[in-house]
Amino acid sequence: MNIDATAAGFDPGRLARIAEHLDRSYVAPGKIAGCQIAIVRHGALACFSSLGSMDLERGKAMADDTIFRIYSMTKPITGVALMSLYEQGYFKLADPIHRFIPAFRDMEVEETGPDGATRLVAANRPVSMRDVMMHMSGIGLDWFERRPKLNDGDPLPAPPDMTLASMCDDLATRPLGFQPGSRWFYSVSTDICARLVEVISGQRFDDYLAATIFEPLGMVDTGFHVPDEKVDRFATNYVRSRRTGVAVYDDPMTSPYRRPRELLSGGGGLVSTTSDYLRFVTMLLNGGALDGARILGRRTIEFMTTNHLPGGGQLGDFAVPGSYGEAGTDGVGFGLTMAVSIGEALTQVVGTRGDFYWGGAASTVFWVDPTEDLAVVFMTQLVPSGSFDFRGQLKSIVYGAIAD
């Protein structure tokens, strides 16, 4: 692994503050078991640092090839898969999803009147492909509230026999929570996107991801379960504990990720490594290509990472209260499965207008900054994801270390 912070335009001494901060503030005091960060800039690997433990109970240090649950960082991968079909002319963003999943035709909306009574009214328009890519479909609000879920909206765990097809069939029987395109609600829309990939391509979702994204990019450890031969590399997922700092949330030996599952969740089902996910985000940074493999066109990536909120608005203008996922609200727009920064002064976090990002329920984070030619991946395993502001803190150190 050839690490060259200088070639990437960083001051090596200032970049070393990342590991110092993470160890001092989180690993040493036991707030997290361990973590990993990787940074690419100007085509050079500026940093790849592993700290602490991947499994405290078994005394296993964090290894460079540790496998992590990435939960909602699955969503941008699903978005890329669906947009690869967009590039082949299969659909337009304005197309209704019932063109491919007929059960979603003629949806109704549950509205609450001034007297508090609810009534069903016809949807103003069909739910569109863009709506489900942006969490603006209105689908699944009541379903989401009743399902066991992770804190950031991932639809796991799910009934063992549920598939993407049966999940969509269930969702289609329920009224929309709001008129399509009028609000933003972080829930199961990206699982509908995964089902759309299956219907349009004629392939299982996992097979399509493997052939279209993982194999071309060399993402050898990314998938929907951890096979036996890789379980020694699978990290424990922890939860915050007032008594011990962290407690086991999902043991790698008994985890549901140890076996293939019927529900190939496009919203939160993947495991991956830092190296694998760095290849994915570097592809995004490079305008859709990496090492001779082109996944999407440059203009398609730019289209995905444009703020598509009506009127160029901010997420807080549209989000159902409490439904902010991994994004925040002020100065944050939303593209096609990813959040987009629309101004540092509004976000109050250093960065660049147009950088895009997302995270996962176990506090994993990535962001891509095309202006600075920068991509960052941070991995840990701690739920809930709102425990600590890793992205904001890392941004302050990373941008402060840029030397060119």
ABEGO torsion letter per residue (X at the ends): XBBBAAAAGBBAAAAAAAAAAAAAAAAAAGABABBBBBBBBGGBBABBBBBEBABAAAGBBBBAABBBBAEAAAAAAAAAAAAAAAAAGABBAABBAAAABAAABGBBBBBBBAAGBBBBBBBABBBBAAAAAAGAAGBGAAAAAABBBBAAGBAOBBBAABBAAAAAAAAAABBBABBBGABBBBBAAAAAAAAAAAAAAGBBAAAAAAAAAAAAAGBAABBABBBAAAAAABBBBBBBBAAAGBBBABBAAABAAABBBABBBAAAABBBBAAAAAAAAAAAAAGGBBGGBBABBAAAAAAAABBABBGGBBAAAABBBGBAEAAEABGBBBBBGBBBBAEAAAAGBBEBBGBBBBBBAAGBBBBBBAAAGBBBBBBBBBOBAAABBAAAAAAAAAAAABAX
